[in-house]
Structures are given as structure tokens and as C-alpha cells.
Amino acid sequence: MYTSYIGKKFLKLYNRKSGQSLSARAFFDAIFFPDFFNHETHLMHVGNSPFFQRPSAKAMEGGLTKAQAQLKKLHQDIQNEVPNMATFVGFAAKDMIGTTSGQLSNINFKIEPDEMYASWIGEALGVGVSGGFVMLLDKEEVLWTLFKGWKVYRNYLQQTPNLKDKQIETWNGKWLTHVFSDSYNPEEPTENFELGEEEVLGKLAITTQRWSKVVFALAKKYPTQDITAYAYNLSQTNTTLGFINLRLPEVRHMWEWRNKTFINRKESALTEKEISQLEPYYNFKGACKLGTIGLKALEPDKLRDFLPAPFGRNKDYKFSDESSYTQFQIYKLWIIAMLNKTELLDLAAQVATAIGEYENQNKAEGRGTNKASQDVKKIREAKNLKEFIESLTDLLEKTPGYASTFKQVVKDVLALPLDQFPLFITLIRFEYQYQKSNSNSQLKINL
């Protein structure tokens, strides 16, 4: 199982850094067990394992504590029982009755005890993300960062009696994004640390980290690298999403385009924190279905409301307060990053200006107001490239001053991949609505 691979990789790292040569079992007994299970509250949950069950009075004879009796039972089960999900984390059920029995095999192969102990260590290094899934990241710095967070979690759990336990993967998601953020202070590790607890059945529970925030944190730490994550869920029925490539340089484009776009407008630029707050359209499983997780997977939620039909719901964006302007910037920034061409942003703004001026001029002169609005609507709601070019050509006769702009627009749009055409139209729609709102409202921000 990949949990054991990660566990063994971490163990090599630990031994190298500590100058020791601990086996997986020795590490489990000396380092892992004291923090994870030698307390009333546990840091992780492994279904049907001895730590999930109350030991009998006989098992506790000789002065053993509950935790010590459970540890002894685990050692016995690993040594004597057929490997199963209660001793080998992520493995199959013990028999055909279990819901994960589909993983059972009649192939007789031996699994060494150290492999099983390592699987516990690997699972404890999993990064929980929204949707109930866990990512294992084959990156030494990530593994060491998560390991350093174990004791912080134990201390936090001890100091917060009403906090739900057994949430190590969820904790890891929050801890990793915190340590890899600008607000992390190594001298005061928990300073500015936001867990976002919520009440569940009378107890406080750590909320699961949004998968996009984990990806943004990794992109900040490794802006030039792709990282492979193994994604899965262990529950009554195990779910494996497999190995997913995280295209972190693509994700980093969001910040790069922020810098290019707002280079002379620092006062209105999105902060890195605001960008990382992006709520994606795809849940984690849906993002994995794209094959890789990069810029496309980070499509902002509800953006499709404002795409022209049939690509979206064809709604006009409404500016109401500061948060609506921030959301507008997020939408626009993602579209610019997807289009990957500065000139298209400028051209979209120029087209928006041209159709706005044409509409306003006709309105001011009291002639053809409805016709002007229809002309503008055809451009803003063009369903395909042919409709867009025809509508732009019709408008060219009425706005000859924009001839060079329209010519360049047609040239650049013809070079766009077909799936990016709706994004360019949406950029025009956004610029049009922004200009219209900014001219009619006292709430003005330079975007």
C-alpha cells in the first residue's frame, strides 16, 4: 500500500535527521504511540483496530493501562493475524463479510510486519481535503513539516477539552497551508493559525481544508515544480482516486498575472490571501477527473453564471459592495491566466468601451436606443465565433473610429482555441458591466 511507502520514506528521513536507525516498529513504539494513542484522546482513527476497541479486563492484567493493552494487542495482531485494514492501513477487510472485501486476493504473498507499522506512519502524514479525501505527497519537506505538526496537534487537543479528536488528516491540511503561508512565524508556530472549528454533535471539530487552498500553498512553496499526489478515502468502502499530478507552475500563473495586470495599481491588487480564498467550481473528486490539477481545475465557482449561453447562464454581473468587486477581480484574473495573453485583456476593455460609447451616444441623441442595445447584446451574447465576428462587423460601420481595434480583435480571437472563446466574450461582458457600473456609481475602484 502507498501508505507504507510514504511511511518508510519518512522513516528514512527521520533516521537521517536524527542520526538513528529505528525500524518502523521501534519508531511506532518510541515516537508514534506516545503522541497518537497514549492518551484518552487519539490523534487518528483506524477502523476495527485495537485502538478502536476497549480491551478486556484480562488484557489489562499486570497493571497495563488501556492504551498499553491496546498497543500489545496491535503487536499480537500484526504478528499473528492475516494482514487486514485493522493492522495494515489502507488494506482489505479481514474476510469476505467486510465492505472492503473486494480488495481481497487468494494470491499468497507475505507482508512484513514493518510494512504494516509503516502504513500507520504514512496514513498519519496524509493531507485531508474537503470531500473526505486524503492526499499523500511524496515530498520530504512536506513530510517533515507534517511530522513537526503532530506534537502541536497533541498539545492543542490537550488544551481544548471540547475539541473532537482523531482528526490528524484534517489537521494536516490546515497545518500545511499555515506553515507554507506568509503569516507563518517559526518562532511562534501557532501565531495566526486559523483552524476554523465548527460545532458537531456538541463538540468542536476542525473544518476540512478546501483542496484549492492546499494546492495554492504548495504552488507558493514549489512554484516551478509539478508534484504527484496519491488521493484516496478510507471508510466503510475505500475509494481510490489514484495518482494525480499537481501542475503547480500553472497555478502560480494566478500570482504572475496579478503582478502583470496590476503592476501600476498596487492599491487595488488582489493579495495572495485573497487569491488563495478562491472557491473552485469543482470538488476535489471532480478536479481529479480532469486528469491533472492545474489552472483549469481552479475555475472559480459560479463563474458559469456569467458566461454567455450555451456555455453558461448569461447573467450580467452586479456590483453591490467591496466584496463583489473582489470577486469580480478573482473571476477576471482567472480568465486572464487561462487566456495567457495580456493583449486580450486590453482588447476586451477596448471593445467594452466601444460598445458602451455607441450605446450611450445613441441614448444621448435620442435615436435608435433599442437598436443600439440590440447591437450591443449581439456582441455580448455571441454563441460562437461566427456570430461574434458578424456582430462586430455590423458595429464597425457605426463606429469607424474603432476599426483598428476591431480588426485586431478578430485576428486574435481567430487564433484562440475554441474552448477559450467563451472566456474572451465573458471578459468583454465583465469589462462592459464594470465600466457601466463605474460610471453610474459612487463606488469606484481602479481595476
C-alpha positions in Angstrom: 0.0 0.0 0.0 1.1 3.5 -0.7 0.6 4.4 3.0 3.5 2.1 3.8 5.7 3.5 1.0 5.2 7.1 2.5 5.8 5.8 6.0 9.0 4.1 5.0 10.2 7.1 3.1 9.5 9.3 6.1 11.3 6.9 8.4 14.5 7.1 6.3 14.2 10.9 6.5 13.7 10.8 10.3 16.7 8.4 10.8 18.9 10.6 8.6 17.9 13.8 10.5 18.1 12.2 14.0 21.2 10.1 13.4 19.3 6.9 14.4 18.4 3.7 12.7 14.9 2.9 14.0 12.7 0.3 12.4 9.1 1.1 11.7 8.0 -0.8 14.8 10.7 0.9 17.0 9.5 4.3 15.7 5.9 3.3 16.4 6.6 2.4 20.0 9.0 5.2 20.9 7.7 8.2 18.9 4.3 7.4 17.3 2.4 5.7 20.1 3.1 8.2 22.9 1.6 11.1 21.0 -1.1 9.4 19.0 -2.6 6.8 21.4 -1.2 7.0 24.9 -4.0 9.4 25.9 -7.7 9.4 26.4 -8.0 11.3 23.1 -6.4 9.8 20.0 -4.9 11.7 17.0 -6.0 9.3 14.4 -8.6 6.6 13.7 -8.1 3.2 12.1 -11.3 1.3 11.9 -11.6 -2.0 13.7 -8.0 -1.7 15.0 -7.2 -2.5 18.7 -7.2 1.3 19.4 -10.8 1.3 18.2 -11.8 -1.3 20.8 -12.0 -1.4 24.6 -9.6 -4.0 26.0 -11.0 -6.7 28.3 -10.2 -6.7 32.0 -8.0 -9.8 31.4 -6.0 -7.9 28.7 -5.2 -5.2 31.3 -3.9 -7.6 33.9 -0.4 -6.9 35.2 -1.1 -3.2 35.6 -1.3 -2.3 31.9 -3.2 0.8 31.1 -5.9 0.8 28.5 -3.5 2.3 25.8 -0.8 -0.2 26.7 -3.2 -3.1 26.4 -4.3 -1.8 23.0 -0.7 -1.5 21.8 0.1 -5.0 23.0 -3.0 -6.3 21.1 -1.9 -4.5 17.9 1.6 -6.1 18.2 0.0 -9.5 18.5 -2.4 -9.0 15.6 0.3 -7.8 13.3 2.4 -10.8 14.2 -0.3 -13.4 14.1 -3.3 -12.3 12.1 -3.8 -12.2 8.4 -2.9 -8.6 7.2 -6.1 -6.5 7.1 -7.4 -3.0 7.3 -7.2 -3.0 11.1 -3.4 -3.7 11.1 -2.3 -2.6 7.6 -3.8 0.8 7.0 -5.5 1.0 3.6 -5.5 -2.7 3.1 -8.5 -5.0 2.5 -11.0 -6.3 5.0 -10.2 -9.4 7.1 -12.7 -11.6 5.4 -15.4 -11.7 2.7 -18.0 -10.1 5.0 -16.3 -6.7 5.2 -17.4 -3.9 2.9 -13.8 -3.6 1.5 -13.6 -7.4 0.8 -13.4 -6.5 -2.9 -9.7 -5.9 -2.3 -9.1 -9.5 -1.1 -6.9 -11.8 -3.1 -6.2 -15.5 -3.0 -2.6 -14.8 -4.0 -0.3 -15.9 -1.2 2.2 -13.1 -0.6 4.0 -12.2 2.6 3.7 -8.8 4.1 6.4 -8.0 6.6 5.4 -6.6 10.0 7.5 -3.4 9.4 5.5 -2.8 6.3 2.3 -2.7 8.4 3.7 -0.4 11.0 5.0 1.9 8.3 1.4 2.2 6.9 0.3 3.8 10.2 3.0 6.4 9.9 2.2 7.0 6.3 -1.5 7.5 7.0 -0.7 10.0 9.7 1.1 12.0 7.1 -2.0 12.3 4.8 -3.3 15.7 4.0 -7.1 15.8 4.3 -9.1 18.0 1.9 -12.8 18.8 1.5 -14.9 16.0 0.3 -13.4 13.4 2.7 -10.3 12.7 0.6 -6.7 12.4 1.7 -3.6 13.2 -0.3 -0.2 11.6 0.2 2.6 13.8 -1.0 6.0 12.3 -1.9 8.0 15.3 -0.9 10.4 15.2 2.0 9.9 18.8 3.2 6.2 18.3 3.2 6.5 15.1 5.2 8.8 16.7 7.7 6.5 19.7 8.1 3.6 17.5 8.8 5.6 15.4 11.3 6.5 18.6 13.2 2.8 19.4 13.4 2.0 16.2 15.3 3.1 17.5 18.7 1.4 20.8 18.0 -1.9 18.9 17.4 -1.4 16.8 20.6 -0.8 20.0 22.7 -3.8 21.7 21.0 -6.0 18.8 21.7 -4.9 18.6 25.4 -5.6 22.3 25.8 -9.0 22.2 24.2 -11.1 19.6 26.0 -14.2 20.1 23.9 -12.3 19.5 20.6 -13.1 16.4 18.6 -10.1 14.0 18.4 -8.9 11.6 15.7 -8.6 14.3 13.0 -4.9 14.1 12.1 -5.5 14.2 8.3 -7.8 17.2 8.7 -5.3 18.9 11.0 -2.5 18.2 8.4 -4.5 20.1 5.7 -4.8 23.1 7.9 -1.2 22.9 9.3 0.5 22.5 5.9 -1.3 25.6 4.4 -0.4 27.6 7.6 3.3 26.7 7.6 3.6 27.4 3.9 1.9 30.8 4.2 3.4 34.3 4.6 1.9 34.6 8.0 3.8 31.6 9.5 6.3 32.6 12.2 8.7 29.7 13.1 9.4 31.4 16.5 5.6 31.3 17.3 4.3 28.3 15.2 0.6 28.7 16.2 0.5 32.5 15.7 -2.2 33.5 13.1 -3.1 29.8 12.9 -6.8 29.5 11.9 -8.4 26.1 12.4 -12.0 27.2 11.7 -13.7 24.9 14.2 -17.4 24.2 13.9 -19.8 22.5 16.3 -20.6 18.9 15.6 -22.8 16.9 17.9 -21.9 19.1 20.9 -18.2 19.2 20.2 -15.9 21.4 18.3 -14.4 19.9 15.1 -11.7 21.1 12.9 -13.1 22.0 9.5 -11.6 20.3 6.5 -9.4 22.4 4.4 -10.5 23.4 0.9 -8.5 21.4 -1.6 -7.7 24.6 -3.6 -6.1 26.2 -0.6 -3.7 23.2 -0.2 -2.8 23.5 -3.9 -2.2 27.2 -3.6 0.0 26.7 -0.6 2.0 24.0 -2.5 2.3 26.3 -5.5 3.7 29.1 -3.4 6.3 26.7 -1.9 7.1 24.9 -5.2 6.4 27.4 -7.9 8.5 25.7 -10.6 7.7 22.0 -9.8 4.9 19.6 -10.6 4.1 17.3 -7.6 2.4 13.9 -7.8 -0.3 13.2 -5.1 -1.9 9.9 -4.3 -5.6 10.6 -3.5 -7.9 8.3 -1.6 -10.6 7.9 1.1 -10.7 5.2 3.8 -14.1 4.5 5.2 -16.6 1.7 5.2 -15.9 1.4 1.4 -12.4 2.5 0.4 -12.2 4.9 -2.6 -9.0 5.4 -4.6 -8.7 8.3 -7.0 -5.1 7.3 -7.8 -2.1 9.4 -8.7 -2.8 13.0 -9.6 -0.3 15.4 -11.0 -0.5 18.9 -9.4 0.6 21.4 -12.0 1.9 24.0 -9.6 3.6 26.3 -12.1 0.2 26.6 -13.9 -1.4 27.5 -10.5 1.4 30.0 -9.9 0.3 31.9 -13.0 -2.5 33.4 -11.0 0.0 35.4 -9.0 2.2 36.2 -12.0 -0.8 37.6 -13.9 -1.8 39.5 -10.8 1.6 41.2 -10.9 1.4 41.9 -14.6 -2.1 43.2 -14.6 -1.9 45.4 -11.5 1.7 46.4 -11.7 0.8 50.1 -11.7 -2.3 49.7 -9.5 -0.9 48.2 -6.3 -3.7 49.8 -4.2 -6.3 47.6 -5.8 -4.3 44.4 -6.5 -5.6 41.2 -5.1 -3.5 39.9 -2.2 -2.1 36.4 -2.2 -4.5 35.5 0.6 -7.5 36.8 -1.4 -6.4 34.7 -4.4 -6.0 31.6 -2.2 -9.5 32.1 -0.9 -10.9 31.3 -4.4 -13.7 28.9 -4.1 -13.5 26.4 -7.0 -16.3 25.1 -9.2 -15.0 21.6 -9.0 -15.0 19.5 -5.8 -11.8 17.5 -5.3 -13.1 14.4 -7.0 -14.3 16.4 -10.0 -10.9 18.2 -10.2 -9.2 14.8 -10.2 -11.4 13.7 -13.1 -9.8 16.4 -15.3 -6.6 14.2 -15.2 -4.4 16.8 -13.6 -5.0 19.6 -11.2 -3.8 22.9 -12.6 -5.3 26.2 -13.6 -8.3 24.7 -15.3 -9.3 22.9 -12.1 -9.3 26.2 -10.3 -12.2 27.6 -12.3 -14.0 29.9 -9.8 -17.4 28.7 -8.5 -20.4 30.5 -10.1 -18.3 31.9 -12.9 -20.5 30.0 -15.3 -23.4 32.1 -14.2 -21.9 34.9 -16.3 -20.7 33.1 -19.4 -22.9 33.6 -22.5 -25.3 30.8 -23.4 -25.0 27.9 -24.1 -21.7 27.9 -22.1 -23.3 29.5 -19.0 -26.4 31.2 -17.6 -25.8 34.5 -19.5 -26.3 36.7 -16.3 -24.9 40.2 -16.0 -22.5 40.7 -13.2 -23.9 43.0 -10.5 -21.6 45.3 -8.4 -23.0 45.9 -5.0 -20.2 46.2 -2.5 -16.5 45.8 -1.9 -16.7 42.0 -1.8 -18.5 42.0 -5.2 -15.5 43.9 -6.7 -13.1 41.4 -5.1 -15.0 38.5 -6.6 -15.0 40.3 -9.9 -11.2 40.6 -9.8 -10.9 36.9 -9.0 -13.1 36.0 -12.0 -11.2 38.3 -14.3 -7.8 37.2 -13.1 -8.5 33.5 -13.7 -9.8 34.2 -17.2 -6.7 36.3 -18.0 -4.5 33.5 -16.7 -6.4 31.0 -18.9 -6.2 33.1 -22.0 -2.5 33.7 -21.2 -2.2 36.9 -23.3 -2.1 40.5 -22.0 -3.3 41.9 -25.3 -6.6 40.2 -24.9 -7.3 42.0 -21.7 -6.7 45.3 -23.3 -8.7 44.4 -26.4 -11.6 43.3 -24.2 -11.6 46.6 -22.4 -11.5 48.5 -25.7 -14.4 46.5 -27.2 -16.3 47.2 -24.0 -15.6 50.9 -24.3 -16.6 50.9 -27.9 -20.0 49.3 -27.4 -20.6 51.4 -24.3 -19.9 54.6 -26.1 -22.0 53.5 -29.1 -24.9 52.7 -26.7 -24.5 56.0 -24.8 -24.2 58.1 -27.9 -27.5 56.8 -29.3 -29.2 57.2 -26.0 -27.9 60.9 -25.7 -29.1 61.7 -29.2 -32.5 60.0 -28.6 -32.3 57.9 -31.6 -32.2 54.1 -32.1 -31.8 53.4 -28.5 -33.4 49.9 -28.7 -31.5 49.1 -31.9 -28.2 50.1 -30.3 -28.9 47.9 -27.3 -29.7 45.0 -29.6 -26.4 45.6 -31.5 -24.5 45.5 -28.2 -26.4 42.5 -26.9 -25.5 40.5 -30.1 -21.8 41.1 -29.3 -22.1 40.4 -25.6 -24.1 37.2 -26.1 -22.4 35.8 -29.2 -22.7 32.0 -29.1 -19.9 31.3 -31.4 -17.0 32.9 -33.3 -19.1 33.4 -36.5 -21.8 35.3 -34.6 -19.2 37.4 -32.8 -17.4 38.5 -36.0 -20.6 39.2 -37.9 -21.9 41.4 -35.0 -18.6 43.2 -34.7 -18.5 43.8 -38.4 -22.0 45.3 -38.3 -21.0 47.6 -35.4 -17.8 48.7 -37.3 -19.9 50.6 -39.8 -21.4 52.6 -37.0 -18.2 53.1 -35.0 -15.4 53.6 -37.6 -13.1 55.1 -35.0 -12.6 51.6 -33.6 -11.7 50.0 -36.9 -8.1 49.1 -36.0 -9.3 47.7 -32.6 -11.9 45.5 -34.1 -9.5 44.3 -36.8 -7.0 43.2 -34.1 -9.8 41.6 -32.0 -10.8 39.4 -34.9 -7.2 38.5 -35.6 -6.5 37.5 -32.0 -9.8 35.7 -31.5 -9.3 33.6 -34.6 -6.1 32.3 -33.0 -7.8 31.3 -29.8 -8.5 27.6 -29.0 -12.3 27.1 -29.4 -12.8 26.4 -25.7 -11.3 29.8 -24.8 -13.6 31.8 -27.0 -16.4 31.9 -24.3 -13.9 33.2 -21.8 -12.9 36.1 -24.0 -16.6 37.0 -24.5 -17.1 36.9 -20.8 -14.1 39.2 -20.3 -15.8 41.7 -22.6 -19.1 41.3 -20.6 -17.2 41.9 -17.4 -15.5 45.0 -18.7 -18.7 46.3 -20.1 -20.6 45.8 -16.8 -17.7 47.3 -14.8 -17.5 50.4 -17.0 -21.2 50.8 -16.9 -21.3 50.4 -13.1 -18.3 52.6 -12.5 -19.9 55.5 -14.5 -23.2 55.2 -12.6 -22.0 54.5 -9.1 -20.0 56.4 -6.5 -18.3 53.1 -5.6 -15.3 53.3 -7.9 -12.2 51.2 -7.9 -9.5 51.1 -10.4 -9.4 47.6 -11.8 
